[in-house]
Amino acid sequence: MNQKVLYEEMCPQEFLEKIKKCPVAYLPLGTLEWHGPHLPLGADGIQSQELFIRVAEKIGGIVLPKLFLGPDRYFHNPNQELYGMDIYTGGTIIPYEMQQLPGSAYWMPDEQYQELIRRIAANLTRAGFKILVGHGHGPSIWQFEKMKTELKEKYDLICVTAFDFLQDEVFGYQYDHAAANETWITQNVRPDLVQMERILSGKEIPVGMAGKDPRKFGDENYGREIVEKNVEAMSKGLKEILTRCFQKYTEE
C-alpha cells in the first residue's frame, strides 16, 4: 500500500482524518548502538519503525519519528563512560573484553528516559491519540512497560508493545541483540543496510552479539516469518482493543 503513515510527512487535514479513524500512535524505541559489525547502528529503531509502518498500512494509525536515546547498563570511570553492549555480562556469541564499541551514542539515565516518555505521552494525548505502541531497544521496552499503569492513569493512554501480542523466543520481535532474530528481521525489512559478509567472511569477530548465532541459525525465510507473524498479531490485537474500548473508531 502506498499511503502516508509517518507523522512528520502529514499535513494537518491528513492527520485529522487518520486519527479520527484510528487513534493509535506507534513509537519506535530506537538507539544509535553497536549491533555487531554487520548491522546498522540504528537497527533498534529501524526494525520497530518498519514493523509499525506495515501495521499502520494494514489497520491505520500514525508512526512517530524514531527515538535514539534510551536507558541501559552503565559503567563510569574517570576516563570514560561505558554502557550497553560495551559491558560484557555473558550470554553473547563470544566473550570479549569490556570496551567502548564504535558508534554507540544513545545512553540516558532511567529517570530522564521516564520523563521523556511522560512528555511524549502528554503531547500525544493532547493531539488526540488513545493508544500508544512502543517497541524497539530492549531496556527502553522494559522501562516503557513499567510505566503502562502510570500513563493510563495520568494521560488516559493505553500503552502496549509487540510483546503484548506475540511473546515468543523464536518469533518474538527483537528478542536478542544483533544475533539471529535481529539480524534476519533487519535483512527482511531493510536488506540494503545489512552487511552479512562482515561476519560470514570470518575476518570480523561477532563482538557484542547476544543470542543465537546468525551464521548458524536462521535465514531470509526466518526473518520474513518473524515480520509477518508480528504484523498479523499486532494488527489483530490492536483491532480488538479498538473494538473493546473505542467502538466509534472501528471500521464499518
SEGU-857186 format. One record per residue (C-alpha): residue number from 0; z, y, x; residue in one letter. Coordinates in steps of 0.5 Angstrom, whole numbers, plus 2048, in hexadecimal, padded with zeros to 3 digits. Each point is the difference from the previous one (the first is absolute). Layout:
BEGIN
<node i="NUM" w="Z" v="Y" u="X" aa="a"/>
...
END
This chain:
BEGIN
<node i="0" w="800" v="800" u="800" aa="m"/>
<node i="1" w="7FE" v="807" u="803" aa="n"/>
<node i="2" w="806" v="804" u="7FD" aa="q"/>
<node i="3" w="805" v="805" u="802" aa="k"/>
<node i="4" w="807" v="7FE" u="801" aa="v"/>
<node i="5" w="802" v="804" u="806" aa="l"/>
<node i="6" w="805" v="805" u="7FE" aa="y"/>
<node i="7" w="7FD" v="805" u="805" aa="e"/>
<node i="8" w="7F9" v="7FF" u="7FE" aa="e"/>
<node i="9" w="801" v="802" u="7F9" aa="m"/>
<node i="10" w="7FF" v="807" u="7FC" aa="c"/>
<node i="11" w="806" v="802" u="7FB" aa="p"/>
<node i="12" w="7FC" v="7FD" u="7FA" aa="q"/>
<node i="13" w="7FE" v="7F9" u="803" aa="e"/>
<node i="14" w="808" v="800" u="802" aa="f"/>
<node i="15" w="802" v="801" u="7F9" aa="l"/>
<node i="16" w="7FB" v="7FB" u="7FD" aa="e"/>
<node i="17" w="802" v="7FB" u="805" aa="k"/>
<node i="18" w="808" v="801" u="7FF" aa="i"/>
<node i="19" w="7FF" v="800" u="7F8" aa="k"/>
<node i="20" w="7FD" v="7F9" u="800" aa="k"/>
<node i="21" w="804" v="7FD" u="806" aa="c"/>
<node i="22" w="806" v="804" u="803" aa="p"/>
<node i="23" w="801" v="7FC" u="806" aa="v"/>
<node i="24" w="801" v="802" u="807" aa="a"/>
<node i="25" w="7FE" v="7FC" u="806" aa="y"/>
<node i="26" w="804" v="802" u="806" aa="l"/>
<node i="27" w="7FD" v="7FD" u="807" aa="p"/>
<node i="28" w="806" v="7FF" u="804" aa="l"/>
<node i="29" w="7FD" v="801" u="807" aa="g"/>
<node i="30" w="802" v="801" u="807" aa="t"/>
<node i="31" w="7FC" v="801" u="807" aa="l"/>
<node i="32" w="802" v="7FA" u="803" aa="e"/>
<node i="33" w="7FE" v="7FB" u="805" aa="w"/>
<node i="34" w="7FD" v="7FA" u="7FC" aa="h"/>
<node i="35" w="7FE" v="7FC" u="806" aa="g"/>
<node i="36" w="7FA" v="801" u="805" aa="p"/>
<node i="37" w="7FB" v="7FE" u="7FA" aa="h"/>
<node i="38" w="802" v="804" u="7FA" aa="l"/>
<node i="39" w="800" v="808" u="7FF" aa="p"/>
<node i="40" w="807" v="804" u="801" aa="l"/>
<node i="41" w="7FF" v="802" u="7F8" aa="g"/>
<node i="42" w="800" v="7F9" u="7FE" aa="a"/>
<node i="43" w="806" v="800" u="7FB" aa="d"/>
<node i="44" w="7FD" v="806" u="7FC" aa="g"/>
<node i="45" w="7F9" v="7FE" u="800" aa="i"/>
<node i="46" w="802" v="7F9" u="7FE" aa="q"/>
<node i="47" w="804" v="802" u="7FA" aa="s"/>
<node i="48" w="7FB" v="806" u="7FE" aa="q"/>
<node i="49" w="7FB" v="7FB" u="800" aa="e"/>
<node i="50" w="804" v="7FC" u="7FB" aa="l"/>
<node i="51" w="801" v="806" u="7FC" aa="f"/>
<node i="52" w="7F9" v="802" u="7FF" aa="i"/>
<node i="53" w="7FE" v="7F9" u="7FE" aa="r"/>
<node i="54" w="806" v="800" u="7FB" aa="v"/>
<node i="55" w="7FE" v="807" u="7FD" aa="a"/>
<node i="56" w="7F9" v="7FF" u="7FF" aa="e"/>
<node i="57" w="802" v="7FA" u="7FC" aa="k"/>
<node i="58" w="805" v="803" u="7FC" aa="i"/>
<node i="59" w="801" v="807" u="801" aa="g"/>
<node i="60" w="805" v="805" u="804" aa="g"/>
<node i="61" w="7FF" v="804" u="806" aa="i"/>
<node i="62" w="801" v="7FE" u="807" aa="v"/>
<node i="63" w="804" v="805" u="804" aa="l"/>
<node i="64" w="7FF" v="802" u="808" aa="p"/>
<node i="65" w="803" v="7FB" u="805" aa="k"/>
<node i="66" w="807" v="802" u="803" aa="l"/>
<node i="67" w="800" v="7FF" u="807" aa="f"/>
<node i="68" w="808" v="801" u="801" aa="l"/>
<node i="69" w="805" v="7FA" u="7FF" aa="g"/>
<node i="70" w="806" v="7FD" u="802" aa="p"/>
<node i="71" w="801" v="7FA" u="805" aa="d"/>
<node i="72" w="804" v="7FD" u="805" aa="r"/>
<node i="73" w="802" v="806" u="805" aa="y"/>
<node i="74" w="803" v="800" u="807" aa="f"/>
<node i="75" w="801" v="806" u="804" aa="h"/>
<node i="76" w="802" v="801" u="808" aa="n"/>
<node i="77" w="800" v="807" u="804" aa="p"/>
<node i="78" w="7F9" v="7FF" u="802" aa="n"/>
<node i="79" w="7FC" v="7FD" u="7F9" aa="q"/>
<node i="80" w="800" v="7FE" u="7F9" aa="e"/>
<node i="81" w="7FE" v="7F9" u="7FE" aa="l"/>
<node i="82" w="7FF" v="7FE" u="7F9" aa="y"/>
<node i="83" w="7FD" v="7FA" u="7FC" aa="g"/>
<node i="84" w="7FC" v="7FB" u="804" aa="m"/>
<node i="85" w="802" v="804" u="806" aa="d"/>
<node i="86" w="806" v="7FC" u="800" aa="i"/>
<node i="87" w="7FF" v="7F8" u="800" aa="y"/>
<node i="88" w="805" v="7FD" u="7FC" aa="t"/>
<node i="89" w="7FD" v="7F9" u="7FF" aa="g"/>
<node i="90" w="7FB" v="7FD" u="7FB" aa="g"/>
<node i="91" w="7FA" v="802" u="804" aa="t"/>
<node i="92" w="7FA" v="7FC" u="802" aa="i"/>
<node i="93" w="802" v="801" u="807" aa="i"/>
<node i="94" w="807" v="803" u="803" aa="p"/>
<node i="95" w="7FF" v="807" u="804" aa="y"/>
<node i="96" w="804" v="805" u="804" aa="e"/>
<node i="97" w="803" v="806" u="7FC" aa="m"/>
<node i="98" w="7FA" v="805" u="801" aa="q"/>
<node i="99" w="7FD" v="806" u="7FD" aa="q"/>
<node i="100" w="7FA" v="7FE" u="7FC" aa="l"/>
<node i="101" w="7FA" v="804" u="800" aa="p"/>
<node i="102" w="7FE" v="804" u="7FA" aa="g"/>
<node i="103" w="807" v="800" u="7FC" aa="s"/>
<node i="104" w="802" v="806" u="7FE" aa="a"/>
<node i="105" w="803" v="800" u="7F9" aa="y"/>
<node i="106" w="808" v="7FF" u="800" aa="w"/>
<node i="107" w="804" v="804" u="7FC" aa="m"/>
<node i="108" w="808" v="7FE" u="7FE" aa="p"/>
<node i="109" w="801" v="7FD" u="7FA" aa="d"/>
<node i="110" w="804" v="806" u="7FD" aa="e"/>
<node i="111" w="7FA" v="804" u="801" aa="q"/>
<node i="112" w="7FB" v="7FB" u="7FD" aa="y"/>
<node i="113" w="804" v="7FF" u="7FA" aa="q"/>
<node i="114" w="800" v="808" u="7FF" aa="e"/>
<node i="115" w="7F8" v="800" u="801" aa="l"/>
<node i="116" w="800" v="7FA" u="7FA" aa="i"/>
<node i="117" w="804" v="804" u="7FC" aa="r"/>
<node i="118" w="7FC" v="807" u="800" aa="r"/>
<node i="119" w="7FA" v="7FC" u="7FF" aa="i"/>
<node i="120" w="803" v="7FC" u="7FA" aa="a"/>
<node i="121" w="802" v="807" u="7FD" aa="a"/>
<node i="122" w="7F9" v="803" u="801" aa="n"/>
<node i="123" w="7FC" v="7FA" u="7FD" aa="l"/>
<node i="124" w="805" v="800" u="7FA" aa="t"/>
<node i="125" w="7FE" v="808" u="7FF" aa="r"/>
<node i="126" w="7F9" v="7FE" u="801" aa="a"/>
<node i="127" w="801" v="7FB" u="7FA" aa="g"/>
<node i="128" w="800" v="7F9" u="803" aa="f"/>
<node i="129" w="804" v="7FB" u="7FD" aa="k"/>
<node i="130" w="7FF" v="7FA" u="805" aa="i"/>
<node i="131" w="800" v="800" u="808" aa="l"/>
<node i="132" w="7FE" v="7FB" u="804" aa="v"/>
<node i="133" w="802" v="800" u="807" aa="g"/>
<node i="134" w="7FE" v="7FB" u="806" aa="h"/>
<node i="135" w="7FE" v="7FF" u="807" aa="g"/>
<node i="136" w="804" v="800" u="806" aa="h"/>
<node i="137" w="806" v="7FB" u="7FF" aa="g"/>
<node i="138" w="806" v="805" u="802" aa="p"/>
<node i="139" w="7FD" v="805" u="7FB" aa="s"/>
<node i="140" w="800" v="7FB" u="7FB" aa="i"/>
<node i="141" w="807" v="7FE" u="801" aa="w"/>
<node i="142" w="802" v="807" u="7FF" aa="q"/>
<node i="143" w="7FC" v="801" u="7FA" aa="f"/>
<node i="144" w="802" v="7FA" u="7FD" aa="e"/>
<node i="145" w="808" v="802" u="801" aa="k"/>
<node i="146" w="7FE" v="807" u="7FC" aa="m"/>
<node i="147" w="7FD" v="7FD" u="7FA" aa="k"/>
<node i="148" w="806" v="801" u="7FB" aa="t"/>
<node i="149" w="801" v="807" u="803" aa="e"/>
<node i="150" w="7F9" v="802" u="7FF" aa="l"/>
<node i="151" w="800" v="7FD" u="7F9" aa="k"/>
<node i="152" w="807" v="804" u="7FE" aa="e"/>
<node i="153" w="7FE" v="806" u="804" aa="k"/>
<node i="154" w="7F9" v="801" u="7FE" aa="y"/>
<node i="155" w="7FE" v="7FB" u="7FB" aa="d"/>
<node i="156" w="7FB" v="7FD" u="804" aa="l"/>
<node i="157" w="7FF" v="7F8" u="800" aa="i"/>
<node i="158" w="7FF" v="7FE" u="807" aa="c"/>
<node i="159" w="7FD" v="7F9" u="803" aa="v"/>
<node i="160" w="7FD" v="7FD" u="806" aa="t"/>
<node i="161" w="7FB" v="7FB" u="801" aa="a"/>
<node i="162" w="805" v="7FB" u="801" aa="f"/>
<node i="163" w="803" v="801" u="7F9" aa="d"/>
<node i="164" w="7F9" v="7FD" u="7FD" aa="f"/>
<node i="165" w="7FF" v="7FB" u="806" aa="l"/>
<node i="166" w="805" v="7FE" u="805" aa="q"/>
<node i="167" w="7FE" v="7FA" u="804" aa="d"/>
<node i="168" w="800" v="7FF" u="807" aa="e"/>
<node i="169" w="7F9" v="7FD" u="801" aa="v"/>
<node i="170" w="7FC" v="805" u="7FB" aa="f"/>
<node i="171" w="805" v="806" u="7FF" aa="g"/>
<node i="172" w="7FD" v="807" u="802" aa="y"/>
<node i="173" w="802" v="802" u="807" aa="q"/>
<node i="174" w="805" v="7FA" u="801" aa="y"/>
<node i="175" w="800" v="800" u="808" aa="d"/>
<node i="176" w="7FF" v="805" u="806" aa="h"/>
<node i="177" w="7F9" v="800" u="802" aa="a"/>
<node i="178" w="7FF" v="7F9" u="800" aa="a"/>
<node i="179" w="7FC" v="7FB" u="7FC" aa="a"/>
<node i="180" w="802" v="804" u="7F9" aa="n"/>
<node i="181" w="7FF" v="807" u="802" aa="e"/>
<node i="182" w="7FA" v="7FE" u="805" aa="t"/>
<node i="183" w="7FC" v="7FD" u="7FA" aa="w"/>
<node i="184" w="802" v="805" u="7FB" aa="i"/>
<node i="185" w="7FD" v="805" u="804" aa="t"/>
<node i="186" w="7FA" v="7FC" u="802" aa="q"/>
<node i="187" w="7FE" v="800" u="7F9" aa="n"/>
<node i="188" w="802" v="807" u="7FE" aa="v"/>
<node i="189" w="7FD" v="803" u="806" aa="r"/>
<node i="190" w="7FC" v="7FC" u="805" aa="p"/>
<node i="191" w="7FE" v="806" u="803" aa="d"/>
<node i="192" w="807" v="801" u="803" aa="l"/>
<node i="193" w="801" v="7F9" u="803" aa="v"/>
<node i="194" w="7FF" v="7FE" u="807" aa="q"/>
<node i="195" w="801" v="7F9" u="800" aa="m"/>
<node i="196" w="7FD" v="7FF" u="806" aa="e"/>
<node i="197" w="806" v="803" u="804" aa="r"/>
<node i="198" w="805" v="7FA" u="7FE" aa="i"/>
<node i="199" w="7FA" v="7FB" u="800" aa="l"/>
<node i="200" w="7FE" v="801" u="807" aa="s"/>
<node i="201" w="807" v="7FF" u="803" aa="g"/>
<node i="202" w="7FF" v="806" u="804" aa="k"/>
<node i="203" w="806" v="804" u="7FC" aa="e"/>
<node i="204" w="806" v="7FD" u="7FE" aa="i"/>
<node i="205" w="802" v="800" u="7F9" aa="p"/>
<node i="206" w="807" v="804" u="801" aa="v"/>
<node i="207" w="804" v="803" u="7FA" aa="g"/>
<node i="208" w="7FC" v="7FB" u="7FB" aa="m"/>
<node i="209" w="805" v="7FC" u="7FC" aa="a"/>
<node i="210" w="7FE" v="7FB" u="7FB" aa="g"/>
<node i="211" w="7FB" v="7FA" u="800" aa="k"/>
<node i="212" w="7FB" v="801" u="806" aa="d"/>
<node i="213" w="7F9" v="802" u="7FD" aa="p"/>
<node i="214" w="7FD" v="7FD" u="806" aa="r"/>
<node i="215" w="802" v="7F9" u="7FD" aa="k"/>
<node i="216" w="801" v="802" u="7F8" aa="f"/>
<node i="217" w="7FC" v="803" u="7FB" aa="g"/>
<node i="218" w="7F9" v="802" u="800" aa="d"/>
<node i="219" w="7FC" v="805" u="7FC" aa="e"/>
<node i="220" w="801" v="7FC" u="7F9" aa="n"/>
<node i="221" w="807" v="800" u="801" aa="y"/>
<node i="222" w="800" v="808" u="800" aa="g"/>
<node i="223" w="7FC" v="800" u="7FA" aa="r"/>
<node i="224" w="804" v="7FC" u="7FC" aa="e"/>
<node i="225" w="806" v="804" u="802" aa="i"/>
<node i="226" w="7FD" v="806" u="7FE" aa="v"/>
<node i="227" w="7FD" v="7FD" u="7F9" aa="e"/>
<node i="228" w="807" v="7FD" u="7FE" aa="k"/>
<node i="229" w="804" v="806" u="801" aa="n"/>
<node i="230" w="7FB" v="805" u="7FD" aa="v"/>
<node i="231" w="800" v="7FB" u="7FA" aa="e"/>
<node i="232" w="808" v="7FF" u="800" aa="a"/>
<node i="233" w="801" v="808" u="800" aa="m"/>
<node i="234" w="7FB" v="801" u="7FB" aa="s"/>
<node i="235" w="803" v="7FB" u="7FB" aa="k"/>
<node i="236" w="807" v="803" u="802" aa="g"/>
<node i="237" w="7FE" v="807" u="7FF" aa="l"/>
<node i="238" w="7FD" v="7FF" u="7F9" aa="k"/>
<node i="239" w="806" v="7FC" u="7FE" aa="e"/>
<node i="240" w="805" v="806" u="802" aa="i"/>
<node i="241" w="7FB" v="805" u="7FD" aa="l"/>
<node i="242" w="800" v="7FC" u="7F9" aa="t"/>
<node i="243" w="807" v="7FF" u="800" aa="r"/>
<node i="244" w="802" v="807" u="802" aa="c"/>
<node i="245" w="7FB" v="804" u="7FE" aa="f"/>
<node i="246" w="7FC" v="7FE" u="7FA" aa="q"/>
<node i="247" w="7FC" v="806" u="7FF" aa="k"/>
<node i="248" w="7FD" v="7FF" u="807" aa="y"/>
<node i="249" w="7FD" v="7F9" u="7FF" aa="t"/>
<node i="250" w="7F8" v="7FF" u="7FF" aa="e"/>
<node i="251" w="7FE" v="7FF" u="7F9" aa="e"/>
END
